[in-house]
């Protein structure tokens, strides 16, 4: 194993040193634009704390005692977002880091006045029924300010995409072919984006101002109570005693962390700091260890009950309760982690690895005795959602529960300092997602105004020749391309607006179509050349981002099968099926992901020959499509290779005996 300094002994592979929280924070800032905060001290730091805590208090109050009218709630939420954006995010590398610049103050004044304009002027507008010149002026200012806020917090890619849509809405008459339209006046576009509920103040910002913010705040409170340490210890207890346990700990930890944290890069930073050194110390190559963390961290975005921010927007798009999204995601999320588990297990068997020594693992009874009460807030949220309470109600009481149970032991008890830190941290973490939701309102508004979604949907169906398989493949490509420059939330919203209607038109269940778009928006974090989660893990281990990216892509390929499976077999999403059908679909899908994992690793019990590898691959593909014939053929092929491999291992063992 390792010496006291965490280094491997002689004759073993190099090991990644234990990663400090400071190093992890630097990596997170480099990989994730949303984490690049100014570092204030003194009075400015106190001012930021006051603003952030005030934002959290506003959202806690409105969630517990009733929200404002939709447009006004979103106006106040946006005002807090832009206030923190222009104070926390510098406009350039040369901007001062210890205080806001004059340019920041200029943007701050414009964005605050225009975002709060709706709060004070919307009643008069509703009575008037028509817009006046100040409405158009303030609307124009806000659109520009949101674009600048997007550039600072999310990146220039989403800002440019928003500008392209704005240009499309204005100059549509000059675009030839089916994408052309009559074009809309500047005033009509501003009206759509500023004064209607289909633009900046639309569904996406509405979800950000309620569900998303509260669940981010919930995660911040759990973090302050020591949930991270509990998850690490619990993961070690559950997975450590298995072959390749060091890597499997990462899977369990990321899955548990994903229950409270919907950020891929955040999950990577939270779990990779201890699992990467653990894996490399056991003999896994640093590139492979980093890739495992990236794949596992990305899976946290699809793990209920707290999935990525886009899952709440999906519920609004579909007009269903979030509990339905949460339940629908459960089986696919488990299959995703089982696929990665299989890849890691096969890799560990190939390397002849052993379980972690028992004496290095904290007994699960001790882990649960010391911090098991921290699971109570999660249980509260799941229970409230399942009995039909709103996500806002569930998150509010989840936060109350997290504060209450923290006092059970001294180690988890919240102090006033940690309470305020959680309030501030929640507000800070909400900025990037909130601004993305606001600017995506431009894209949704122009899409609805021009009918672009219907036009693109018709053309995707036509291009695919009415084939569901080709349409899903094209949708996947759209997600992957958008994911190269957009955060997951924006990637999902754009894909759901443009491509999901094409799938629905072909008869795909709407929930399956949107879940497909959401899955690949999440998996775009793993697809080279821009694999954000892999780049974050590479930064933690000091490895090549490209090498980690391609290794992570290979490890996650079995997981790429899952969205195609539930498109053809929505039983996996618990859509209109009986228990037997759900169980059968789950079992066949499980066999499919294991078969694909074995094919990708070219190993099960012994190295595979070409025929065995092909048999496993074809069997996995057949199990995508529902039906007795394809299920029997797929399971039959996988079983034949399984027993063939076992026979080869026995023959090999008898020869060496």
N, C-alpha and C positions, 0 to 999 in steps of 0.2 A: 504493500500500500504506500503510504506517504510518510515523510518524516514530520517533525513537529512544525516545520514551516510550511507544510502543505505541498512540498515538492516530492515528486516520485523518486524512489530509490534508484540506484543504478540498474542498468539493463532493462529499463522500462521506457515507454514513450514519454515525450515531454508532456508536462501537465500545465494547465492554465492555473495561474495563481488565484487565490481567493480574491474576489472582486469586492471592493468597498462600495458603500452607498454613494460616495462622492463620484467614483469612477462610473458607476451605473447611471447616475444623473447626467454626467457629461455625454455618455453614449446616447441616452434618451434624447437629449437636446439636439445632438447631431443627426439622429435618425428621424426625429419627429419634430416638424416645424412648430407644432402646437406647444412644445415644451420650452421654447427659447425665450424665457422671461428675462426682464431686467432684474438685476440683483440690487434692490434698494436697501439703504440703511437709515437709521435715525428717523426723522420726522416723515420722510417720504414712505418708509416702510410702514410706519404707523398709519399713515393715510390710506395706503393700499389695504391694510388689514381692516380698517374701518369700512371702506367701500365694499370689500369682499364679504365681510360679515353682514353688512346691511343687505346685500344682495341675497345671501342665504336666508336671512330673517324674513325678507319679503316673500320668498318662495315658500318657506315653511308656513308662514301665516296664511297665505292664500291657499295652500294645499290643505291646511287643517280647518280653515274657517270660511272658505269660499273664494274662488278666483274672481278677478274683475271681468268685465265684459271682454270678450275674446280679443278684439283689436287693442284695447287698453292694456290688458295683461301682456300682450306681445310687445307693445310699445315700451312699457317699463322694463321688461326683460331685455329688449334690444338696447335701451339706454344704458343699462348696467354693462352689457357686453361691449359696446363701443367705448365706454368710459375705461374699462379695464384694458381693452385692446390698445388704445393709444397711450396709456400709461405704462403698460407692461412690455409691449413689443416695440422695439426700436424700428425706425423706418429704414435704416441702412446700417452698414457695418461701422460707419464713421459717427453715427449718432451717439450721444453720451449715454453711458450705462447706469449712472448713479442718479439721474434726474431726467424728467421729460424735457425735450427741446422746444423751442418756439414753434417749430413746424408741428410737433405733436399737439401743442396747445391749440393751434389753428384748426387741425383736424378734429380735435376734441370738441371745440366750440360748435363747429358745423354739425358734427354727427349727433351731439347731444340735443341741440335745438331741433334738428329735423326728426329725430326719432321720438322725442317727447311731444312734437307737434300733434301727432295723432291722439295722444292722451288728452290734450286740452282742446283740440279743434274738431274731433270726430263727431261730437254731438251736434255741433252747428252744421257740419257737412251733411249729417243724416237728415236734419230738418230741411236744409236747403235742397238736397237731392241733386245738386250739381256742383262741379268743382269751380273754384275761382283762382285767380292768378297766384296768390300766395300758396295754394295747394300744389300747383305745378312747380313753383320755385323750390319749395321745401322737398317735394318729391324728387326733383332732379338732384338736389344737394345730397339727399340720403342715398340715392342710387350710387353716386360717385363715392361717397364715404364708405359704403359697404364694400365696394370694389377695392378700395385702399386697405380696409380692415382685413379683407380676404387675403390680399397680397402679403400682409404682415403675419397673419396667424396660420393660414393654411398653405399658402404658396401661390406663385404667379400662374400656375397651370389652371386652377379653378377660376381665377380672375379672368384669364384669357378666354376660357370656355364661355363664361358669362357674357363677355364682350361680344363674342361671336354670335351668341343667341340674340343679343340686343341689336346687333347689326342686321341679322337675318329678319328680325321683326320690322325694321325700318326700311331696308332696301330689298325686300322680298320680290318686288316687281321686276328687278333686274336679274333675278335668278332664273335660268331656263329650266325647262323640264317639269317633272312632277313636284319638285320641291318649291317651285315658284308660287308666289301669291300676290295679291294686289298691293301689299305694303300698308303700313299703318303710320299715322302721323306721330310726331314726337309727343304731342299731348295725350294721344290715345294710349301710347305705350306707358307714359308716366302714370296715367290714371290706373291702368291695369296693374302696374307693379306697386304703386304706393297707396292707392285708395280702395282697392278691392281686396277680397280675401283669397285671391289666387296668385298673389305676387309675394313681395317681401314678407308681408304679415299673414302669409298663408298657412297651410297645414304644417309644413316642416318647422317653421318658427314657433307655431302653436304647440307642437309636441315638445320642442326644445324648452319652451317656457313653462312646461308643466312636468310631464313624465321624465324626460331625459335629465333635467336639472336635479330633480328629487332623487333619482336613482344614482346619479353621480355623487350627490351629497351623502347618500346612504353608504356608498362604497368608501367615501372619505372617513366617515365615522367608524366603520368596521376596521379600517386600516389603523386608526388611532388607538383602537382597543387591543391591537395585537393580533388581528386575524391572520396577517401574513405569516407570523411565526407558527401559529396553530396549524395553518395549511401545510407548511413545510414539514412540521413534525408528524402530522397525520399522514401525509403522502409517504414519508419515509417508513412509517409503521405499516402502511397498507401494501406498499410495493417493494420495499427493500429486500425482503427475503425471497424474491423470485430471481430467476436467471436474468442477468442484465438489469438488476434492480435499480442501479444508479440512474439509468436512462428512463426506466419506467416511473421512477419518482417524479421526473419532470412532467410526464403525461398526467399523472394524478394531481400534482401540484397545480399545473396549468388549468386542468379541468375544474378543480375546486376554486382557483383564483378567478376563473372565468365566470363563476356563479355570481361574483360581486363586481367584476371589472370587465367592461366591454371594449377594451382597447388592446389590440394585438401587440403593439410595441410596449405598452404598459405592462402587459403580462410577461413579455420577454424580459423586461428589466427587473420585474419583481421576482421571477423564479430563476432566471438565468444566472444571477449572481452567486447562487449556491449550487445549482444543478450542473452547470458547465464544469466547474472544478471537480465536482463529485464524479462526473462521467470520465473526464480525462484522467483523473487519478486512478480509475479502475481499468484503464487501458483503451477506452474509446478514443478515436482520433479527434482532435479538437474541431476539425471541420464538421465531422459527423455529429459531435455533441452539440455544436452551435445550431446545426440544422434541426436537430430534434427539438431544441428549445423554441426555435422559430415556428415550427409546425404545431407544436403543442400550444404555444402562446396564441397563435391565430385561431385555434379551435375554441379558445375561450370566448370568442365573439359569437359562437353559435351554441354555446352551452347555457341552457336556462338555469335559474329564472331570470337573471339579469344578463341579457344578450347585448349586442352592440346597439348604439343609439338608433340605427336604422330600423331595428325590429319594432320599435314603438311607432315609427312613421309608417311601417308596413301595416300595422294594425289600423291606423287611421285611413290609409289608402283603401284598404279592403272593407272598412266599416265593421270590424269585428272586435271583440274584447281581446285585450292583450293575452289573457289566459289561453285563448285558442292558439295564438302564435307560440306561446311558451310550450304548450303540450305538443303542438305539431313538430316543434324543433327537437323534442327529447330523443326520439329514436335515431334520427339522423346524426345528432351530436354524439350519441354513444357509439354508433357505427364508425364515425370519423375517428374517435379515439381508439376504438378497437383495431382499425386499420393501421394506425401508427404503432399501436402496441404490438401488432403482429410483425411489422417490419423490424422493430427494435428487438423483439424476441428472436427472430430468425438471425439477425445480425449477431446477437449475443451468443447464440448456439454455434454459429459459424466460427466465432472467435474463442469458443471454449470457456466462456465466462462463468463465474460462480456467483451466488447470491452475496449480498452484503453480510458480513459477520453479525451474528445476533447481538453481540455485546455493543455494537455501534448503533443500534436502533433503540429508540425509546419505546417501551411497551405501549401499545395503543390504549390500555386501561389508564396509564398515567397521563397520556396526552389528553384523553377525554376528561379525566378528573380535573386537570388543571385549567383547561381552556374549552372544554366541550360546550359550555354554556354560550359561547360566542355563535353557535349555530342557531340559537333561538330566534334572532331577528330574521334569518333567512327562512326559517320555518313559518314565522309569522307572515312574511310576505307571500310565500307560496300558498298558505292556507287562505289568506284574504283574497288572493286572486282567484283561487279555485271556487270560492263561494260566491264569486261574482262582483266583488268590490272593484272599484276603479284602480288602475295602477297608481294614481295620485294618492288615493286613500291608503293603499298598501304600503307605498314608499314612506308616507308620513309616519305611520305607526311602526314601520320597520326601523326608522330612525329613533323613534321614542324607545322602542325595545332595545336597540343597540346601546343607548345611553343607560337604560335601566339595568341591563344584565352586566354591564361593565363593572358595576359596584359589587358583584358577587365575590371577586377576589381582588387582592391588592394589586397584583401584576397587571390586571386588565382595566383597572379603575381609571375613568376619565377625570382629569383635573380641569380646572378652568383654562389652563394654558392649552392642554390638548383639545379641549372642547372648541376653543377659538381657532386652533390650528385646523381642525376638521372643517369648521365653517369656512375658513379662508381657502383651504385646499379645494373644497368642493366648488367654490365660485371660480377659482383659477382654472380648474380642469374643464369647466363648462364653456370657456371662452371659445376655443377652437371649434368645437362641435356646433355651438350656437351661431357663430358667424358663418360657418358652412351652411347651416340650415337657412340662414337669412339670404345669402347670395344665391343659393339654389332656387329660392323663390323667383328670382329673375328668369331662370331657365324654365321652371314650371309655368310661370305667367306667360312667357312668349310661346311656349308649346301649346298651351290652351288657346291663346289668342289666335294663333295662325293655323291650328289644326294639324300641327306637325306630327303629333303622336299617331294620329289616325293614318296620315299619309305614309309615314315610315313603317307602321305596322302592316299596311296593305302591301307595301313594296317588299318587305322582308318575307311575307308569306308568298308573294309572287316569285321572288328570287329563289326561295326554297322549294318551289314547285308544290306547295302544300304539304311538305314533309315535316313532321314534328321533329324528327331527329336532326335534320339540317337546320331547322329554325332554332332549336336549342343550341346547336353548335355555334351558329352565328351570334346568338345572344351571349354565349360564353365568351366569344372573341371580343364582342363589344365591351363586356365587363372587364376583361383582362386589359384591353387597351386603355379604357377609362381609368382603371386602377393604377396605371403607371404614373398618373399625375394627380389623381383626386383622392381625397380621404374616402374611407369606406362608405360613410353616410351619403356623401354627394354621388359617389359611384352608383350606389343602389338607387337613389332617387332618379337619376338621369336614366338608368337602364329600365327601371320600373315604368317611367313615363313614356319611354320610346319603344322598348322591345317587348316588355311583358304583355302589352295588348295584342301583339302578334301571336303569342302563344295561346292566349285566351281565345282568340278568334279561331284557332285550329282545334278548339275543344278541350284544351288543357284546363284543369281545375285552377281557378284564379289564385287560390292559396299556394298551390304547387308552383305556378308561374312566378309569383312574387318571391317565394322561398328560393326558387332556382336563381333568380337575379340576386337575392341577398347573399346566398352561399358564395357565388362567384365574385361578388363584390368583396367578400371577406377573403376568399382564396387569392384574390389579386395581390394580397400582401406577400404571397409566396412565389409569384410567377415572375421569373427573370424577363427582361433585364432590370426592372425596377421592383425588387422584392423588399419592401420596407421592413417587414418583420425579420427577414434573414439578415439585412444590413445591420439592424439593431443587435442581433445575436453575434454577428461577426465583430462588431465593435467591442462587445464584452470580452470576447476571446482573443482579439487581435489577429483574426484570420482574414483571408481574402473574402470580401463581400461576394464576389462572383462565384467563388468555389462553394461558399455556404449557401448562396442562392440556388445554384443548380442541384446541390445535394438535397436541400430542403424540398425542392420541386419534385425530385425523384421519390423522396420519402412520402410526400403528400399525394402522389398520383393515385394511390388506392382510394383516398378520400375524394378525389375528383369524380369517381364513379357514382358516388352517393346521390348528387343532385339529378343525374340522368335517371337513376333508379326510381326516385319518388315522382319524377315527371310521368313515367309510364305506370307507376304503381303508387298512387296517392294513399294507399293503405298505411304506408310508413308515416304519413302525416296525420294519421287517425281521422281521415276524411271519409265519412259515411261507410264504415266497414264494421263487420262483426269481429269479435275477439279472435276467432279462429283464423280469419283472413289476415288480421294484423300480425298474429304470431307466426303464421306461415311466411308472410312477406319479410318479417324481421329475420327469421332463420335463413331463408334463401339469400337475403342481402348480406347477412353475416358470412355465409359461405362464399359469396361473391367477392367481398372485400379481402377475405383471407386468401382466396385463390389468386387474386390480383397481386396482393402483397408478396406471396411466394413466387409468382412469376417475375415480378420486378426484382426481387432479391436473388432469383435464380438458385433457390435453395429451399429445402423443407427439412428433410432429415440428412440428405447428402446433396452434393451439387447436382443440378438438373441437367439432363440432356435436352437437345432441341425439341424433341417430341413432347417431353414432359412439360417444358416451359410453355410450349404452344397450347397444350391441352389445358393447363391452368388458365392461360389468358383467354382462350375461347370460352371456357366454362364460365369465367367471370363475366364476360360480355353477354353471354346468353342469359345470365341471371338478372340482367337489367330489365328484360322484357317479361311482363307477367304472363302466366299461362302454364298449364300442366306440362306441355311438351317441352318448352324452353327450360322450365325449372328442372324437369327430370334429366334433360340432356346436360344442363350446366352442372347440377349436383353429381350426375354420373361421371362426367369427365373429371371433376375435381376429386371425387372419391377414388377413381381409377388411378390417378397420379399419386394420391395419398398412399394407397396400399402398395403401389409400385415402389415408391420411395422407401416405405417401411421395409419391404422385402430386400431392397438394395442395402439398407443399413444393417439388417440382420446378416446378410451374406458377407458384408464387409467386416462385421464384428467377428464372425466365425473364422474368417481367413486370418485375422490378426490374433485370434485367441491362441 
